[in-house]
Amino acid sequence: MIEAKPNTVRGLAFALASTFVAACSDSNNTFQPAPEFSVDPNSVDVSQADVCDILQPGKCAFPFPSNFYTVEDASSGTGRRVNLNPTAIPGTSEGVAFDPTEYNRNDGFSPGPLILLEVAGIDLAQTGAASFTAMGSSLEADAPIQLIHAATGERQLIWAELDSRPAEGEPQALMIRVAKNLEDGERYIVALQNLVAEDGSPIPSSDAFTVFKEGIPSDIPAFEDRRAGFEDIFTTLEANGIQRETLYLVWDFTVASTGNITGRMLHIRDQAFAALGGEAPVATVLSVESPDESENADLGRRITGTLSVPNFLDSADGRPGSRFGYDSADPDALPARFAGSGSVEVDFTCVIPRQALSDSSDTIAVVIGHGLYGSRESVDDFAPVAEEQNIMFCGMDSWGMSDSDLGVAFASLSNINNFPQQADRIQQGFLNITLLSEAMRHPDGFAALDAFRVGDRSLFQTGAVHYEGVSQGGVLGAALSAINPNFERSALNVAGMRFSLLARRSNAWGAFAFAFDPAYPDPLDKPLVWSVIQMLYDRGENNGYVNHVTRDPLPGSTTSRVLIHLAIGDKTVSETAGEILARSMDVPRHLPSVVDGRHVAVEPYLNIEGIPAYPWAGSGLMLWDSGPFPIADHDGTPLQATVNNFEPAGYNTHGMTFGQRAARDQKAAFWRSGEVINVCGETACFGDGYDGTPGEYTAPSSQP
């Protein structure tokens, strides 16, 4: 006699019970499970099961993201379509219901998701979950919290943390974050097992999940309609060493397809270039300043003007608050040009080095991406660097994220129904900058205008144009590099990705929280709202594009090389967000990267390889450290906070890398040659006069 395994017994019992249920389905009887089962399915509240996932009672949308919030759609890139219900996602405190229309255009969720659930009483340390400072354990077979690629079984690098923003006694979301972006269009399984409370006692599963885990039969559609899907998940997990008896909760979700995330942007780009027909964009010069050397030793010329760009927004001038215009309500419809052939005039500013007035044979062209809600006027700050490195810098307002968009940003944070306005205008802004780069590259563009010439000579070299994104410009820069055929070499300075991560670890958040917090006061709603809006942010920031920058280029694009400069202790753009950016693009790092003790992680830069040799004909990551001691007019730089609620202390290094001559030399060499040169020698990279002496930051005394 062959002894049946427990899973086989459960399967046989389930099959027999299901047969009985089917046979009695026409009767008025309610099926009663056998008494040995630990849960009676009839005791589970399924009254909202068509709107809310019953796996976690309490918070309707948890766990999130989940394929529960999708429907089958053979016409989409993934075979699924997001189907968020206004009841599931929180409305505002003023009673404005969530509008899911734009979100339900997606065929999946973010490739860099904020994964959420609530596990009351969990102790993550005692559970042994991978943490912000020790992510590597998430790859182990017995890890209590895992994210698994459903098709391959590959474990993903993640960490788990409780939301540290709620006040004491308020519920805390359990947040699971991926440390390298997931693959577009793929399905993933979230698995939690052997969770324990502070006293070491096991945390039991919900009754609803227990019905699936124990194979408890029922005649309740809310269970039976999902039964086969959970059995498939259990089978996949068991094949990868995770037994269903150990599970606290599992579910799956699908990442949006490449075409769904990038399709609108690529469409408007392709339409714009088709309209050019190989010609240069039309530019109009508005002003030319040519200061005497005694007035400005660095600046040769400062030129302002406008560029004509096809307009895909629904207002004639593309003003803040505009959205894409569509000719169809089809969820896969692509933006239509305003009034059929409308264009918008977009302002630009360029600074040309003084040395180019006498010799421009080595003057290269670089587009600048400005900082958070800044403007094209930040190009003026680059005038000294223009002369130092012999570069013409040009910039535009980054529509959607410029100073003129601040009103829409606050309106979006106080009601996320407004957020599609911001996401759409960001993409139009990408198009504006792409055509700016084309005007700089094309021999009949800027180079043909008198303002950019001396006699019969252009003041810069055409044929190639590069990119430097600073702060926010870096958070958008990888996306621009993925869609812009001209940006083959991009420098991303104090950069990162994933606004749903950045906002929660930035000293800039306080300026915006006063609009967000009153609108979404529930402590569980706050991270959920961020997870939802990331689905639209992906269309216009690095998080949606990093899989297609250094590899697997998007249609009509080429692979790009990127040089990333990060600052240890950056309080505005989290170092970790920059590391995720590098890891997701397989960008190697300078070795040694930091002095011992100058990183919070047990294994700093896990799964980010080292640059094998210099000069390096590829992408590179450099980490700049100003040190833990008071030096160069600052009081020392503490390491980044390990909690997800910003705690200001010490010097903010956010602007430090831009001030290092070696860093600027490295970027200029990268743009000219395509190679990363070694400007730090055999040590880590230091700034502000720090020499690498080991030590720990000590907060300055408050005593006089």
C-alpha positions in Angstrom: 0.0 0.0 0.0 1.3 3.4 -1.0 1.1 6.0 1.8 -0.5 9.2 0.6 1.3 12.5 1.3 -0.7 15.1 3.3 -1.0 17.3 0.2 -2.4 14.4 -1.8 -4.9 13.6 1.0 -6.0 17.3 1.0 -6.3 17.3 -2.8 -8.4 14.1 -2.8 -10.7 15.5 0.0 -11.1 18.7 -1.9 -11.9 16.9 -5.2 -14.5 14.7 -3.5 -16.1 17.6 -1.7 -16.1 19.7 -4.9 -17.9 16.9 -6.7 -20.5 16.8 -3.9 -20.9 20.6 -4.1 -21.4 20.4 -7.8 -24.0 17.7 -7.5 -26.0 19.7 -4.9 -25.6 23.0 -6.6 -29.2 23.1 -7.8 -30.5 22.4 -4.2 -31.3 25.0 -1.5 -28.9 23.4 0.9 -25.7 25.2 2.1 -22.7 23.0 2.0 -21.2 22.3 5.5 -17.5 21.3 5.6 -16.4 18.3 7.6 -15.8 19.1 11.3 -12.0 18.4 11.1 -11.4 21.6 9.1 -10.3 24.5 11.2 -12.4 27.2 9.5 -16.0 27.2 8.4 -16.1 29.2 5.1 -19.7 30.3 5.9 -18.3 32.3 8.8 -16.2 34.5 6.6 -17.8 37.8 5.5 -17.9 37.8 1.7 -20.4 40.6 1.3 -17.9 42.9 -0.4 -16.0 40.2 -2.2 -16.7 41.6 -5.6 -14.9 44.8 -4.6 -12.5 44.0 -1.8 -10.0 41.2 -1.5 -11.3 39.0 1.4 -7.8 37.7 2.2 -7.2 40.5 4.7 -10.3 41.7 6.5 -10.1 45.4 7.6 -8.4 47.3 4.7 -10.3 46.8 1.5 -7.5 47.1 -1.0 -4.9 45.1 1.0 -3.0 43.2 -0.1 -1.9 45.4 -3.0 -1.0 45.2 -5.8 -2.8 42.0 -6.7 -4.3 40.3 -9.7 -7.5 40.3 -7.7 -7.8 43.9 -9.0 -7.5 42.9 -12.6 -9.7 41.1 -15.2 -8.8 39.0 -18.2 -8.3 41.0 -21.4 -6.9 39.2 -24.4 -6.3 42.5 -26.2 -3.7 43.7 -23.6 0.0 43.1 -23.6 -0.3 40.9 -20.4 -3.7 39.3 -21.0 -5.0 41.2 -18.1 -6.4 44.7 -17.4 -6.4 46.6 -14.1 -9.9 46.9 -12.7 -9.8 49.1 -9.6 -13.1 49.9 -8.1 -13.8 53.3 -6.6 -14.9 51.6 -3.4 -11.6 49.8 -3.0 -9.2 52.7 -3.3 -9.7 55.5 -0.7 -11.3 58.8 -1.6 -10.4 62.1 0.0 -11.4 63.2 3.5 -13.7 65.7 1.8 -15.7 62.8 0.4 -14.4 62.9 -3.2 -14.5 59.3 -4.5 -11.5 57.8 -6.3 -11.8 57.8 -10.1 -10.1 54.7 -11.5 -10.5 55.5 -15.2 -6.8 56.3 -16.0 -5.4 53.6 -13.7 -7.6 51.0 -15.4 -5.9 51.8 -18.7 -3.0 49.8 -17.3 -2.5 46.1 -18.1 -0.6 45.5 -14.9 1.1 47.1 -12.0 4.4 48.9 -11.4 7.7 47.2 -12.1 9.0 48.9 -9.0 5.9 48.4 -6.8 5.2 49.4 -3.2 3.8 46.1 -2.0 1.4 46.5 0.9 -0.5 44.5 3.5 -1.3 44.7 7.2 0.0 42.2 9.7 -1.0 43.4 13.2 1.6 42.6 15.8 4.3 41.4 13.6 7.9 41.6 14.8 10.0 41.7 11.6 13.3 41.2 13.5 12.1 38.1 15.3 10.4 36.9 12.1 13.8 37.2 10.4 12.6 39.2 7.5 15.0 40.9 5.1 15.5 44.5 6.2 16.6 47.8 4.8 20.1 47.1 6.0 20.2 43.3 5.3 18.4 42.6 2.1 20.3 39.5 1.0 18.4 37.1 3.2 15.3 37.7 1.0 17.0 35.4 -1.6 17.2 32.4 0.8 14.9 29.5 0.4 13.4 29.8 3.9 13.1 33.5 3.9 9.8 34.5 5.7 8.9 37.2 3.2 9.7 36.4 -0.5 8.8 37.7 -3.9 9.1 35.0 -6.6 9.0 35.1 -10.4 6.0 32.8 -11.1 7.5 31.4 -14.3 11.1 30.8 -13.2 10.9 30.5 -9.5 13.7 33.1 -9.2 13.6 35.0 -5.8 13.8 38.7 -6.1 15.9 41.0 -3.9 13.5 42.8 -1.5 13.3 44.2 1.9 10.3 44.6 4.3 9.6 47.4 6.8 6.8 48.8 8.8 5.6 52.2 8.0 7.2 54.4 10.6 5.1 57.5 10.0 1.9 56.6 11.9 1.6 57.8 15.5 2.0 55.3 18.3 -1.1 53.1 18.5 -2.1 53.7 14.9 -2.1 50.8 12.4 1.1 50.4 10.4 1.3 49.0 6.9 3.8 46.3 6.2 5.7 47.6 3.1 7.6 45.3 0.9 10.0 47.0 -1.6 12.0 45.6 -4.5 15.7 46.4 -4.6 15.9 45.8 -8.3 13.0 46.4 -10.7 10.9 43.6 -11.9 10.6 42.5 -15.5 7.8 44.1 -17.6 4.8 42.0 -18.2 5.7 39.2 -15.8 3.8 37.6 -13.0 5.1 37.5 -9.4 4.1 35.7 -6.3 4.3 37.3 -2.8 4.8 34.7 -0.1 4.8 35.2 3.6 5.5 32.3 6.0 6.3 31.7 9.6 5.5 35.2 10.8 5.9 35.8 14.5 4.8 38.4 17.0 7.1 40.2 19.5 6.7 37.4 22.1 7.7 34.9 19.5 4.3 33.4 19.0 3.2 32.5 15.5 0.8 34.9 13.7 -2.1 32.9 12.3 -3.5 33.3 8.8 -6.9 35.0 8.2 -9.8 32.6 8.1 -10.3 33.5 4.4 -6.8 32.5 3.5 -7.0 29.4 5.6 -9.9 28.2 3.5 -7.5 28.2 0.5 -4.4 27.0 2.3 -6.1 24.0 3.9 -8.2 23.2 0.9 -11.4 23.6 2.8 -14.3 23.1 0.4 -17.3 25.4 0.1 -20.2 26.3 -2.2 -19.3 30.1 -1.9 -18.4 31.7 -5.2 -16.0 34.1 -3.5 -13.9 31.1 -2.6 -14.5 28.7 -5.4 -14.0 31.2 -8.2 -10.4 31.7 -6.9 -9.7 28.2 -5.8 -7.8 27.0 -8.9 -5.7 30.2 -9.0 -4.5 29.6 -5.4 -3.8 25.9 -6.1 -1.6 27.0 -9.0 0.3 29.3 -6.6 0.7 26.6 -4.0 2.0 24.2 -6.6 4.6 26.8 -7.8 5.7 27.6 -4.3 6.0 23.9 -3.4 8.2 23.4 -6.4 10.4 26.1 -5.0 10.6 24.7 -1.5 7.8 26.5 0.2 5.2 24.3 1.8 1.6 25.6 2.1 1.4 24.6 5.8 4.0 27.3 6.7 2.2 30.1 4.8 0.7 33.1 6.4 -0.5 34.6 3.1 0.2 34.4 -0.6 -1.1 36.3 -3.6 0.1 37.2 -7.1 0.2 40.3 -9.3 1.3 41.1 -12.9 3.6 43.8 -13.9 2.4 46.1 -16.7 3.8 45.4 -20.2 6.5 47.5 -21.8 4.0 48.7 -24.4 1.5 49.8 -21.8 4.0 51.7 -19.7 5.9 53.4 -22.6 3.5 53.3 -25.5 2.0 56.8 -25.1 5.5 58.3 -24.8 6.9 56.5 -27.8 3.8 57.3 -29.9 4.1 61.1 -29.4 7.9 60.9 -30.0 7.4 59.0 -33.2 4.6 61.3 -34.4 6.8 64.3 -33.7 9.8 63.0 -35.6 7.6 61.9 -38.5 6.2 65.4 -38.7 9.8 66.8 -38.8 10.5 64.6 -41.9 14.2 64.7 -41.2 14.3 68.5 -40.8 15.4 70.3 -37.7 12.8 71.6 -35.2 11.8 75.2 -35.8 13.5 77.5 -33.2 13.0 81.2 -32.6 15.6 83.3 -30.8 14.2 85.8 -28.3 17.3 87.2 -26.8 21.1 87.1 -27.0 23.4 88.3 -24.2 27.1 88.7 -24.9 28.7 90.1 -21.7 32.2 91.6 -21.8 34.9 89.5 -20.2 35.1 92.0 -17.4 31.5 91.4 -16.6 31.5 87.6 -16.8 34.7 85.7 -17.5 32.9 82.4 -18.1 29.9 83.3 -20.2 30.3 83.8 -23.9 26.6 84.0 -24.8 23.3 83.5 -23.1 20.5 82.7 -25.5 16.8 82.4 -24.9 14.2 81.4 -27.4 11.3 79.1 -28.1 11.0 75.7 -29.9 8.0 74.6 -31.8 6.9 71.2 -30.5 3.8 69.1 -31.6 1.2 69.4 -28.8 -0.5 66.2 -27.6 -2.2 67.8 -24.6 -5.8 69.0 -24.5 -5.2 72.7 -24.4 -3.7 74.9 -27.1 -0.8 76.0 -24.9 -0.3 72.8 -23.0 -0.6 74.7 -19.7 -0.3 73.0 -16.3 -3.4 71.0 -15.6 -3.7 69.8 -19.2 -4.1 66.1 -20.0 -3.4 64.0 -23.1 -6.2 64.3 -25.7 -7.6 61.0 -27.1 -9.9 60.4 -30.0 -11.2 57.2 -28.4 -12.2 55.9 -25.0 -10.4 52.6 -25.7 -8.0 51.9 -22.9 -5.2 51.3 -25.4 -5.9 54.5 -27.3 -2.9 56.7 -27.9 -2.7 60.5 -27.5 -3.9 62.6 -30.4 -2.3 65.9 -31.5 -4.3 68.9 -30.4 -6.7 70.1 -33.1 -5.1 67.6 -35.5 -1.8 69.5 -36.1 -1.4 71.8 -33.1 2.0 72.8 -31.8 3.2 74.6 -28.7 6.0 77.1 -28.3 8.4 75.9 -25.5 11.0 78.2 -23.9 14.6 77.3 -23.8 17.8 78.8 -22.4 21.4 78.1 -23.5 24.8 79.2 -22.1 27.9 79.1 -24.3 31.4 79.2 -22.8 33.6 82.2 -23.5 36.3 80.1 -25.0 33.9 78.9 -27.8 33.9 82.4 -29.2 37.5 82.0 -30.3 37.6 78.2 -30.8 34.6 75.8 -30.7 36.3 72.8 -32.2 36.0 70.9 -28.9 32.8 72.6 -27.6 30.2 69.8 -27.0 26.4 70.2 -26.4 24.7 68.9 -23.2 21.0 69.2 -22.1 20.4 70.0 -18.5 17.6 68.5 -16.4 16.8 70.7 -13.5 16.0 70.0 -9.9 12.7 69.5 -8.1 10.1 71.9 -9.4 12.8 74.1 -10.8 13.1 75.7 -14.2 15.2 76.2 -17.3 16.9 79.2 -15.5 19.0 76.7 -13.6 21.1 76.5 -16.7 22.6 79.8 -15.6 24.2 78.0 -12.7 26.2 76.0 -15.2 27.9 78.9 -16.8 31.2 78.5 -14.8 31.2 74.7 -15.6 30.5 75.6 -19.3 33.7 77.5 -19.4 35.7 75.1 -17.2 34.7 72.0 -19.4 34.1 73.8 -22.7 30.4 72.8 -23.0 27.3 74.5 -24.2 24.4 73.8 -21.8 20.8 74.2 -22.8 17.7 73.5 -20.8 13.9 73.7 -20.7 11.3 73.6 -18.0 10.6 69.9 -17.2 6.9 70.1 -17.8 4.9 68.4 -15.1 7.7 68.8 -12.6 8.6 72.5 -13.1 7.9 75.5 -10.9 4.8 76.3 -13.0 3.4 72.9 -12.1 3.5 73.3 -8.4 -0.2 74.2 -8.2 -1.1 71.0 -10.0 1.2 69.0 -7.7 -0.5 70.2 -4.6 -3.9 69.6 -6.2 -2.8 66.1 -7.1 -1.7 65.3 -3.5 -4.9 66.6 -2.1 -6.9 64.5 -4.6 -5.2 61.9 -6.7 -8.0 62.1 -9.3 -5.9 65.1 -10.5 -2.7 63.1 -10.8 -3.2 62.1 -14.5 -2.7 65.8 -15.3 0.8 65.7 -13.9 1.7 62.3 -15.5 0.6 63.4 -18.9 2.4 66.7 -18.8 5.6 65.0 -17.7 5.5 63.0 -20.9 4.8 66.0 -23.1 7.8 67.6 -21.3 9.9 64.6 -22.3 8.9 65.3 -25.9 9.9 68.9 -25.5 13.3 68.0 -24.2 13.8 65.4 -26.9 13.2 68.0 -29.7 15.5 70.4 -27.9 18.2 67.8 -28.1 17.4 67.3 -31.8 17.7 71.1 -32.4 21.1 70.9 -30.8 22.2 67.8 -32.7 20.9 68.7 -36.2 23.3 70.8 -38.4 20.3 72.8 -39.5 19.0 73.4 -36.0 20.6 75.8 -33.5 23.9 75.7 -35.3 22.4 77.3 -38.3 21.1 80.3 -36.4 23.1 83.5 -36.1 22.8 83.6 -32.4 24.8 80.3 -32.2 27.5 81.3 -34.7 30.5 83.5 -35.1 30.8 84.3 -38.8 30.7 81.1 -40.7 31.4 79.0 -37.7 29.0 77.3 -35.2 29.8 77.9 -31.5 29.5 74.2 -30.7 29.8 70.8 -32.4 26.7 69.2 -33.8 26.1 65.5 -34.5 26.0 64.4 -30.8 24.3 65.7 -27.7 24.4 64.4 -24.2 22.4 64.8 -20.9 23.0 65.8 -17.3 20.2 65.4 -14.9 20.6 66.9 -11.4 18.4 65.6 -8.6 14.9 65.5 -10.1 16.6 65.7 -13.5 18.4 62.5 -12.6 15.1 60.9 -11.4 13.7 61.6 -14.9 17.0 61.1 -16.8 17.1 57.4 -17.3 13.6 57.6 -18.7 14.7 60.4 -21.0 17.7 58.3 -22.0 15.4 55.3 -22.8 13.1 57.3 -25.1 15.5 59.9 -26.6 17.5 58.6 -29.6 20.1 61.4 -29.0 21.0 60.7 -25.4 23.6 57.9 -25.8 25.6 59.2 -22.8 23.8 60.5 -19.7 25.2 61.7 -16.4 22.7 61.3 -13.6 23.8 63.4 -10.6 22.4 62.6 -7.1 19.8 60.5 -8.9 17.3 57.9 -7.9 14.0 56.4 -9.0 10.5 55.5 -7.8 8.7 58.6 -6.3 6.7 56.3 -4.0 10.1 55.5 -2.3 11.7 58.9 -2.7 8.9 60.9 -1.1 9.0 58.9 2.0 12.7 59.2 2.6 13.3 62.9 1.6 13.7 66.1 3.5 11.7 67.7 0.7 8.5 65.8 1.6 7.6 68.2 4.5 6.8 70.9 2.0 4.2 68.7 0.3 2.8 66.7 3.2 0.6 69.5 4.4 -1.5 69.0 1.2 -1.4 65.2 1.3 -1.9 64.3 5.0 -5.2 66.1 5.6 -6.7 64.6 2.4 -5.7 61.0 3.3 -5.6 60.9 7.1 -5.9 57.1 7.5 -2.4 55.8 8.2 -3.0 52.8 6.0 -4.4 55.0 3.1 -1.2 57.0 2.8 1.1 54.3 1.5 -1.7 52.8 -0.5 -2.3 56.1 -2.4 1.5 56.2 -3.2 1.4 52.7 -4.4 -1.5 53.5 -6.7 -0.1 56.7 -8.2 3.2 55.1 -8.9 1.3 53.2 -11.6 1.0 56.5 -13.5 4.3 58.0 -12.4 5.9 55.0 -14.2 5.0 56.6 -17.5 7.2 59.6 -16.8 10.1 58.6 -14.4 13.0 56.2 -14.3 10.9 53.5 -12.5 9.0 52.7 -15.7 12.0 52.7 -18.1 15.2 51.3 -16.4 14.7 47.9 -18.0 15.3 49.6 -21.4 18.3 52.0 -20.9 21.5 49.9 -20.9 19.8 46.8 -22.4 16.7 45.8 -24.4 16.2 49.3 -26.0 12.7 50.5 -26.7 11.6 50.7 -30.4 13.2 53.6 -32.1 15.9 54.0 -29.3 19.4 52.8 -28.8 21.1 51.6 -25.6 22.6 54.3 -23.5 25.5 54.6 -21.2 24.9 56.3 -17.9 27.3 57.7 -15.3 25.7 57.9 -11.9 27.1 60.1 -9.1 25.6 59.6 -5.6 26.4 61.3 -2.3 26.7 59.5 1.0 24.2 60.9 3.4 22.0 62.6 0.8 18.9 63.7 2.6 16.9 64.8 -0.4 17.4 61.8 -2.8 17.9 58.6 -0.9 21.1 56.8 -1.6 19.2 53.5 -1.7 17.0 54.9 -4.5 20.2 55.6 -6.4 21.5 52.1 -5.7 18.2 50.6 -7.0 18.6 52.7 -10.1 22.1 51.3 -10.7 21.2 47.8 -9.8 18.2 47.8 -12.1 20.4 49.0 -15.1 23.3 46.6 -14.2 25.6 49.6 -13.7 28.9 48.6 -12.0 30.5 50.7 -9.3 33.9 52.2 -8.5 36.0 50.0 -6.1 36.5 50.6 -3.3 33.1 52.3 -3.1 33.1 53.5 0.5 35.3 53.5 3.6 34.4 50.8 6.0 31.5 51.9 8.3 30.2 54.5 5.9 27.2 52.5 4.7 24.3 51.3 6.8 24.0 47.9 5.0 25.5 44.7 6.2 26.5 44.0 2.6 26.9 47.4 0.9 25.9 47.5 -2.8 24.7 43.9 -2.8 24.5 42.6 -6.4 26.1 45.7 -7.9 29.3 44.5 -9.5 32.6 46.5 -9.5 34.1 48.3 -12.5 36.8 45.8 -13.7 39.3 48.2 -15.1 39.8 51.8 -16.1 39.2 53.5 -18.5 35.8 51.7 -18.6 33.9 51.7 -21.9 30.5 51.4 -20.2 28.3 52.8 -17.5 29.5 53.5 -14.0 28.4 54.3 -10.4 30.5 56.6 -8.2 29.8 57.2 -4.5 31.1 60.5 -3.1 31.6 61.0 0.6 32.2 64.2 2.6 33.0 62.3 5.7 31.6 62.0 9.3 33.7 64.8 10.8 33.1 68.6 10.8 35.0 69.8 7.8 34.6 72.3 4.9 32.1 74.5 6.8 29.8 71.6 7.6 29.2 69.6 10.8 29.8 66.1 9.4 27.6 63.8 7.4 25.6 61.1 9.2 24.7 57.9 7.3 21.2 57.7 5.8 18.3 57.0 8.1 17.3 53.3 8.3 13.6 54.2 9.0 11.2 55.4 6.3 10.4 58.6 8.1 13.0 61.3 7.5 15.0 62.4 10.5 17.1 65.5 9.7 20.5 65.7 11.2 23.9 66.9 10.1 25.0 68.1 6.7 22.9 67.4 3.6 25.3 66.3 0.8 22.7 66.6 -1.9 24.6 69.4 -3.7 28.1 68.1 -2.8 29.0 66.1 -5.9 28.3 69.0 -8.2 31.0 71.0 -6.4 33.8 68.4 -6.9 36.1 69.3 -9.7 37.1 65.6 -10.1 33.4 64.7 -10.6 33.0 67.4 -13.2 36.1 66.2 -15.1 34.8 62.7 -15.1 31.5 63.6 -16.6 33.1 65.7 -19.3 35.4 62.9 -20.2 32.5 60.5 -20.3 30.5 62.7 -22.7 33.5 63.2 -25.0 34.9 59.6 -25.1 32.1 57.4 -23.8 34.5 56.0 -21.2 34.4 56.3 -17.4 37.9 57.4 -16.2 39.2 56.9 -12.7 39.3 60.2 -10.9 39.4 58.7 -7.4 42.5 56.5 -7.6 42.7 53.4 -5.4 40.5 54.8 -2.7 36.8 55.6 -2.5 35.7 59.0 -3.9 35.9 61.9 -1.4 34.6 65.4 -1.4 34.7 68.6 0.6 38.3 67.9 1.7 37.6 64.6 3.5 40.5 62.2 3.2 38.8 58.9 4.1 39.8 58.8 7.7 37.6 56.2 9.4 35.2 57.4 12.0 31.6 57.8 13.1 29.4 60.9 12.9 28.8 62.6 16.2 26.0 65.1 16.5 27.4 68.5 17.5 26.6 69.6 21.0 23.7 72.0 21.5 25.6 73.6 24.4 27.1 77.1 23.7 
